[in-house]
Every structure is written in C-alpha cells, then in structure tokens.
Amino acid sequence: MKKLIYLATVCLMLASCSPASPILSSVQPASIVIAAAAPTQPPVAAQQSIATANATATAAPQVPPAVKVPNFDHIVLIMLENEYFQDVIGDAQMPHLNALAKQNVLLSNYFAIGHPSLPNYLALVSGSTQNIASDCLNCFVNQPNLADEIEASGRTWKSYQESLPSPCYVGNAGYYAQMMNPFIYFDSIRLDATRCDRSIVPLTQLDKDLAANKLPNFSLIMPNLCDSGHSCEAQTADNWLNAMVAKLQASPALGQNSLIIITFDEGVQANTATCCGMSTKTRGQIPAVLISPLARQGFNDPAIYSHYNLLKTILAAWNLPGLGQTAQHYVEPIVAPWNTQHQ
C-alpha cells in the first residue's frame, strides 16, 4: 500500500514538471465556442416585440410640420401716423385700439425703418427706402414693388386713400398727403394711367367694393392727415379706426380667411429706439396689431420685427419673390401668431 502511494506521488510530481499536453494545445478557440451551449431563441412573439422596440428606439425623431404664414384670401393694411408704442398701448385716449391689441395679436417689439414718413411707407411696399429721406413729392422711382408682384401672381390690389381728390391724383390736397400714398411713387403704377386709375382710389370706393363683394386681395387703407392722428387728437384716430375695423369685419367680402394689419408709419421724432441691425437710432418703436380668425387670440408676440418683416409676411403668404431687404436671409416672416400648420 505504501508503494502505491509513493508511486502516485511521483507520477503527480512528474506531470507538473512536463510540457503541456500536445492534445490540449491543439484545441482551437472555435472548438470551445462549439462546445459552449447555444443561446436559446425567444418565442416568435417576443422576437417581434423586441424588433418593434429596437425600431422605435433607433427611428429618427418626428419633426412637427413647420408653421407658415396662411395663404390669406384678403390682407388689409391700415396705417396710422406718428405714435410711439408706449404712448399708444395703455393710452386711455385710444381704448378701441387697445381693446383690439388685447383681443388679437400684439407685436410688442415692432419698429419703423426711419424718419420721416415716406421712407417707411416705401419700405413697407418695396423692401427699401429707395434712398429717400424726406417727404418729397417728385422723388419717383423705377423699382419693383408689392403691387407688381401681386398682379403678376394673378391677384388684385387697391390703395384706398381718404380725401384723395380723384383716382391717381399726384400732389397734396387739403387733408390728403401724397407721402401716405406710397404706390404713387412707383413709375410702373403712376405712368400706367389705366392701372393707376383702377387701383389708387378715394376711400369712398371701399364701401362700393364691399357692397359688390369685390374687395381686392390686398388693400392699403389710409386715413387722411386728421383721422390718421397726424394732425388731430389720438382719440380722433381711435374712433376712425374702430369704425373702419367694424365695417370690414361686418362685410362678407372680407371672409374668414383674412388678415387685418394695423400699424403706424413711424414713432415721434424724439423716439430713437432701433432694432434689427439698424445702426443709427432714428427709427422708433411703434404698435402693430394683427387681426385674423387664423391667428392666436389674445397673443402677445415679443419677437423683434420691423416693417421689412411685415412685408416679408405678406410675400410669404402668397409665395411671392423677395423685395429689397426682404430677400435677405435675416429678414424672417412673422409666423408665431398663426394657429394653423401647413405641410
């Protein structure tokens, strides 16, 4: 028995000192993998659930449709004169305008382009002041404008001017001021008698067009020097505005797919607030109100805008080419107020 134990001990000692067995060293990793137990597959239903979960986890995030400017049937732009934002919003002399601002869309950081009046009107309809810096009467220009693009798209337009003596009248007359009638400054309109007589008309024509259900796609409605607030009290302008908005909203000619814009040409001369990369402080913060069934009600839009953004909004609504500054990428249309989404 002692011999057997001694022999076993010797064998173990010899085995520990010998080189690795050639049989073990010939075993390849693949053999080990094969020897390992194969993973069990989940049931088919479970596989489908896993595939669905993986697809959901790796799918690209869903991007909501971009909010764009609605394709309005009618856009009406009503201009008042020479008031600073803080002198209007909250002013007891203008309760009607303040009520409209509260009920509809108020652009609370909206700015004019310059002083005096005419450069702002030109900017609103052409995207440029046309290098004009005064309320000149004979500084006509041969440049593209909003009316040209509206007509080219098959739409219609009119400029309704209170106290205008006759269609396409050139010059000042009583309470009518040519500086508030920007379309007359463009050669393509003024020098085309038929076109000018048809489209630049006294404000009295508006009642006839509403009654005949012939409101153009774009309307510029201008009160005279008194009713605009230029030469009369703010309360006078507020009462005139209230009656005008009520008339438009009561007319079936306006329709529900419509937009009424109320703003001012500029702030008072003493107001030097500026925005939007305009370096010289000669502009002025002014009120702007948007009224539309397609807009968010009671909405205050604090984004910074200027007359150029408003023009870009009109162009975007009808997919019209850019004009002047509106062709620049940094001038965006106003989109936050719209409650409709378009693919």
GIMOKA-V933448 format. One record per residue. N is the residue number from 1. RES is the residue in one small letter. D_LAST is the distance of its C-alpha to the last C-alpha in Angstrom with 1 decimal. Layout:
N_RES_D_LAST, N_RES_D_LAST
This chain:
1_m_96.2, 2_k_96.3, 3_k_96.2, 4_l_93.0, 5_i_91.3, 6_y_92.5, 7_l_91.2, 8_a_87.7, 9_t_87.5, 10_v_88.4, 11_c_85.8, 12_l_83.0, 13_m_84.1, 14_l_84.2, 15_a_80.7, 16_s_79.2, 17_c_80.7, 18_s_79.8, 19_p_76.7, 20_a_73.6, 21_s_74.0, 22_p_72.9, 23_i_71.4, 24_l_69.0, 25_s_68.1, 26_s_67.0, 27_v_64.3, 28_q_60.8, 29_p_57.7, 30_a_56.2, 31_s_59.1, 32_i_58.2, 33_v_54.6, 34_i_55.8, 35_a_58.2, 36_a_55.6, 37_a_54.2, 38_a_50.9, 39_p_48.0, 40_t_47.4, 41_q_44.0, 42_p_42.1, 43_p_41.7, 44_v_38.9, 45_a_36.9, 46_a_37.2, 47_q_36.1, 48_q_32.9, 49_s_32.2, 50_i_32.9, 51_a_30.5, 52_t_27.7, 53_a_28.4, 54_n_28.6, 55_a_25.3, 56_t_23.6, 57_a_25.5, 58_t_24.5, 59_a_20.9, 60_a_18.4, 61_p_17.0, 62_q_13.6, 63_v_11.3, 64_p_9.2, 65_p_5.6, 66_a_6.9, 67_v_8.3, 68_k_8.7, 69_v_11.5, 70_p_11.2, 71_n_12.4, 72_f_15.9, 73_d_18.6, 74_h_21.3, 75_i_21.8, 76_v_25.3, 77_l_26.9, 78_i_30.2, 79_m_32.4, 80_l_35.4, 81_e_38.0, 82_n_39.3, 83_e_38.6, 84_y_38.0, 85_f_35.4, 86_q_38.1, 87_d_40.2, 88_v_37.7, 89_i_35.7, 90_g_38.4, 91_d_40.8, 92_a_42.8, 93_q_43.2, 94_m_39.5, 95_p_38.8, 96_h_36.3, 97_l_34.0, 98_n_34.3, 99_a_33.4, 100_l_30.2, 101_a_29.3, 102_k_29.9, 103_q_28.0, 104_n_24.9, 105_v_23.4, 106_l_26.1, 107_l_25.4, 108_s_28.5, 109_n_28.6, 110_y_28.2, 111_f_30.6, 112_a_32.2, 113_i_32.9, 114_g_36.7, 115_h_39.8, 116_p_40.9, 117_s_38.6, 118_l_38.0, 119_p_36.3, 120_n_33.7, 121_y_33.0, 122_l_32.8, 123_a_30.4, 124_l_28.1, 125_v_28.0, 126_s_28.5, 127_g_27.4, 128_s_31.1, 129_t_34.4, 130_q_35.9, 131_n_38.7, 132_i_40.1, 133_a_41.6, 134_s_43.5, 135_d_43.2, 136_c_44.8, 137_l_45.2, 138_n_45.7, 139_c_43.2, 140_f_41.0, 141_v_38.5, 142_n_37.1, 143_q_33.6, 144_p_30.0, 145_n_28.5, 146_l_25.7, 147_a_27.5, 148_d_27.8, 149_e_24.1, 150_i_23.3, 151_e_25.9, 152_a_24.8, 153_s_21.4, 154_g_23.3, 155_r_23.1, 156_t_26.1, 157_w_27.6, 158_k_30.8, 159_s_32.7, 160_y_34.8, 161_q_37.8, 162_e_40.3, 163_s_43.9, 164_l_43.0, 165_p_46.2, 166_s_44.6, 167_p_41.5, 168_c_41.0, 169_y_43.9, 170_v_44.7, 171_g_46.5, 172_n_47.1, 173_a_48.6, 174_g_49.7, 175_y_46.7, 176_y_44.3, 177_a_43.4, 178_q_41.9, 179_m_40.3, 180_m_37.8, 181_n_36.7, 182_p_34.9, 183_f_33.9, 184_i_37.7, 185_y_38.1, 186_f_36.1, 187_d_38.2, 188_s_35.6, 189_i_35.7, 190_r_39.2, 191_l_41.0, 192_d_39.3, 193_a_41.3, 194_t_39.4, 195_r_36.1, 196_c_37.5, 197_d_39.4, 198_r_36.4, 199_s_34.0, 200_i_36.2, 201_v_38.0, 202_p_40.0, 203_l_38.1, 204_t_40.2, 205_q_38.0, 206_l_35.1, 207_d_36.9, 208_k_37.4, 209_d_33.8, 210_l_32.7, 211_a_35.4, 212_a_34.4, 213_n_30.7, 214_k_30.2, 215_l_28.4, 216_p_26.8, 217_n_23.1, 218_f_24.4, 219_s_27.6, 220_l_29.7, 221_i_32.3, 222_m_35.3, 223_p_38.2, 224_n_41.6, 225_l_43.4, 226_c_44.7, 227_d_41.7, 228_s_39.4, 229_g_41.7, 230_h_43.0, 231_s_46.5, 232_c_46.6, 233_e_46.1, 234_a_42.7, 235_q_43.4, 236_t_43.6, 237_a_40.2, 238_d_38.8, 239_n_40.4, 240_w_39.2, 241_l_35.6, 242_n_35.8, 243_a_37.1, 244_m_34.5, 245_v_31.5, 246_a_33.1, 247_k_33.7, 248_l_30.1, 249_q_28.7, 250_a_31.4, 251_s_30.5, 252_p_28.4, 253_a_27.7, 254_l_25.3, 255_g_23.1, 256_q_20.6, 257_n_17.7, 258_s_19.7, 259_l_20.6, 260_i_24.1, 261_i_24.9, 262_i_28.4, 263_t_29.9, 264_f_33.1, 265_d_34.1, 266_e_35.9, 267_g_37.9, 268_v_41.7, 269_q_43.5, 270_a_44.8, 271_n_41.3, 272_t_40.5, 273_a_37.4, 274_t_34.9, 275_c_31.6, 276_c_29.1, 277_g_31.6, 278_m_33.8, 279_s_37.2, 280_t_39.6, 281_k_39.7, 282_t_39.8, 283_r_36.5, 284_g_36.3, 285_q_33.9, 286_i_33.0, 287_p_31.2, 288_a_27.8, 289_v_26.3, 290_l_23.0, 291_i_23.3, 292_s_20.3, 293_p_19.5, 294_l_15.9, 295_a_17.4, 296_r_19.0, 297_q_22.6, 298_g_25.4, 299_f_23.4, 300_n_25.2, 301_d_23.1, 302_p_25.6, 303_a_23.8, 304_i_25.8, 305_y_24.9, 306_s_26.9, 307_h_27.0, 308_y_25.1, 309_n_22.0, 310_l_22.2, 311_l_22.4, 312_k_19.5, 313_t_17.4, 314_i_18.7, 315_l_18.0, 316_a_14.4, 317_a_13.8, 318_w_15.1, 319_n_14.2, 320_l_17.9, 321_p_19.9, 322_g_21.4, 323_l_24.8, 324_g_27.5, 325_q_26.5, 326_t_22.9, 327_a_22.6, 328_q_23.7, 329_h_21.3, 330_y_22.8, 331_v_21.9, 332_e_18.5, 333_p_16.8, 334_i_17.3, 335_v_14.2, 336_a_16.0, 337_p_17.1, 338_w_13.9, 339_n_13.5, 340_t_10.2, 341_q_6.7, 342_h_3.8, 343_q_0.0
